Amino acid sequence: MHCRGGQTCITASQLLAEMAFEEGFKDTIAIPIIGAERRGAPIQAFTKVSKSIKIKTYDSVVNPDYIFMFDTSLLDIPRIKKSIKEGVTLIVNSPDPIDTSDLPNNIKIFIVDATGICIKRNFMHASGPILNIPMLGAFGKITGYYNLETMEKVIKKEFGESRLEKNMSVANDAYESVREI
């Protein structure tokens, strides 16, 4: 996952691991890369999930199957663009199709207007939209790794009943609106 500090991708990574485990994956692990990050600085978080074997490595992912892009401006950073390899599925927070001219040909790209959904639903914190839940809603739809019921169960456990309805409204909006380009 690529995001900027404050865009909630570390929490997204942890929630993704929990949802996959809830769906019966044998092993899951969230791996945040935390250093001297500050709000707005590029951040990475990784999640490893396995349906059948125990995960034995705890390092970052080098050849991911999926990449979340919480902010399209991150595509302008050479090391991030270079991490997008053939065969990957890219999930991008964007209301419009992105420029794919500098990306490998053999990739799948999905877009979801996570920011727009958060603004519409007033799903915000002090520094901006809370992007993790809509991005995870889109990922659930794309992959089938979990459904909205699993998201609801994990979100309720992590954030409580009082925050469930608003979280699920943005998850559902993203689940319904994500599209392949």
N, C-alpha and C positions, 0 to 999 in steps of 0.2 A: 504494500500500500504506500502510495506517495501522497503526502499532504503537506500543509504548512502548520506550524505550531498553532494550536488552538482550534484546528479543524476536526479534532476528535478521532484521528485514525488509530491511535494507540488503543483507545477504548473499543473501536470497531474491530481491531485485531483480536482482542480478548473476547468480545461477544461472539465473533465468528467461530472461535475455537469452542466456546460453550455450546453454541447452536449445533455445530457438527457433532459434538459429543452427545448431545441430547438426542440427535437423530440416529445414534447407533454407530458412529465412527469409532473404530477401535482405539485410536489415539489422536490427540490434538494438542497443539502447543502454540501459544502466542509469544512472539519474540519482538519486543519493542527495541528500537535502537534509540537509546536516550543518552544524550551527551550534554553539550552546552546549548541545547536548543532554546530558542526564545520564541515568543509569539510571532508568527509570520515566517519563521525560518523553515526551509525544507526539512521534512522529517520522513523517516521510513519506519514501517512496522511490518512484520512478517507473521503469517499464520501457516502452520503446517498441519495438514489433516491426513489421516490414513484410514481407509475402510477396513484394511485387513492385517496390517503389521504394526508393531510397536515402533515409534519414531525414536531413533537412536542418536540423531544429531540435533544439536541445539544452536546451530549457527544460522546466519541469515540465508535466505533462499537466493541461489544464483540463477537458476533457470525456472522461473515461475510458470505455472499454467495460466494464472490469472493475475492481472495487475489492476488495482484500483487507482484512479487518478482523481483526487479530490479537487484539484485546481489545475485548469488547463495551462496556466502560465508555467507550470513545472515542466511541461514538454519543451520549453526553451532551454532547459539546463542539459548540457550535453551528456553528463553521466546518467541522467534519468532517461533521456531519449535512447541512449545506447543500451539500457536494460530491457528495452522492448525488442524481443527476438521473435523470429518466425515461429508460428504455432501458438503464440500467446493469445489469450482473450483479454482485451482491454475494456475496463468499465470506467467511463469518463463522466464526471459531473459537468454537464454542459447542456444548455437548451437547444443548441444547434450542432449539426455535424462539424467535426473538427477537420483541419487540414491534415490529410494523410500522405502528402507527397514525400515526406522524409521518413516515413515509417515502412517497415518491411511489408511486402505484399501479402504474405500468407498469415495474416492475423485477423481475428474477429474483433470488431469494435462495437460496443454498445454505449449509448448515451442515455443519461437520465438527468433531468434538471433538478438535482437535489437542492441546490441553492434556492431556486424558485419555489419549490415545494415548501422548504423551511420558512421562507418569507411569507408565503400565502397562509401557512398554518401557524405563524408566529412561534416557530420552533427555534428559538434563539437563546444565546447566552450573551453576556456583556460584550464580547468581541465579534459576534456575528452568528451565522447559522450553525446549528448542530448537525453536521453532515453525516455522522456515522450511521444513524438508523435508516435514512433513505438509501444510502449506498448499500447497506446490507439487505434492505428490501429488494433492491434491483438485483443484487447478486443471488439471492434466494430464487428469484424468478428465472434468471438466466441458467443457473446450474441445476436446480432441483435438489440441491444438497439439503435444504430445509424449506419448510413452508411458513406461512404467516402464523399458524397455530404454534409452531415451535418458537418463532420469534416472540410471540406474546408470552409464552411460558418463561423464557429466559429473561425478557425485559421485566416482567413482573417480579421475578426473583431478584434481579439486580437493582431495580430502581423503585420497586414498590407499586402498589395499586394506584396511588394518587397520580403517578406519572404515566400510567399505562395507556390511557386513551389517546393522549397527544402523541406519544411515541408510535402507537399503532396506526394513527391516522397518516403520519408521514411515511411509515413503512408501506402501508397499503397504496398510497398515491404513487410511490416509486415502483412498487411491484407491478402496478397496472400501467405505468407510463414508460418504462424502460423499452428502448427499441434498438435494433441492430441497424448500423449504417453500412 
